Amino acid sequence: MNQIPNPITLRIQWCRRQATQAHTEWEADGWRAEEEGLRDALMSSDHTDDYRLYPPEICERYVNGFQDGTAMLRAARVERMTMTSAAVAPQPADRTRGDLQWSENQ
């Protein structure tokens, strides 16, 4: 069975590629900060306060990565919950006559 790649992992890989292709060290530092923010989101470990010691552009990239990673995790959690509840929810054909009578009386 093919496994669907984790969107955060794909984004981390993309940040790494961008860092290797950066034209300046500042640009590479920004990509690395964004990558670290994504990893920290996966680990539930916010280092925003540490990044406040860095130049604002680098701190912003870390925060963007962390916030995006956190949002992707939330979206995946909601999707799993939705898929689980859809699989568990009884379909109209599954109901017995007694269930239908009960709901009609309510």
C-alpha positions, -999 to +999 in steps of 0.1 A: +000+000+000+014+035-009+018+058+020+008+094+016+038+117+024+034+139+055+029+175+042+053+188+070+080+164+059+076+175+023+078+211+033+110+205+054+126+188+024+116+218+002+132+242+028+164+222+027+165+223-011+159+261-010+186+266+015+212+248-007+201+270-036+202+303-017+222+331-032+232+346+002+239+333+037+209+354+050+186+337+026+199+302+036+195+311+073+159+321+066+152+287+050+169+269+079+149+289+104+117+280+086+127+243+086+134+244+123+100+259+130+084+231+111+103+205+130+095+222+163+058+221+154+061+183+149+078+180+183+055+205+201+085+225+211+082+263+205+115+281+204+101+315+194+116+332+224+151+319+214+146+333+179+139+368+192+176+371+197+181+367+159+175+394+133+137+400+128+137+385+093+151+352+106+127+352+136+098+358+113+108+328+091+110+306+122+076+318+134+061+312+099+074+277+098+062+269+134+027+284+127+023+266+094+035+233+109+010+237+137-018+245+113-010+215+092-010+192+122-044+206+133-058+201+098-046+165+097-061+159+131-095+173+120-093+152+088-086+120+108-115+128+131-138+135+102-129+102+085-132+083+117-167+097+125-178+091+089-167+054+091-185+049+125-217+068+119-247+045+112-261+047+077-299+049+073-300+014+060-283+001+092-310+014+115-336-010+129-373-003+129-371+004+166-345+031+161-368+048+135-398+046+158-377+062+187-366+091+165-401+097+152-414+100+188-388+127+197 
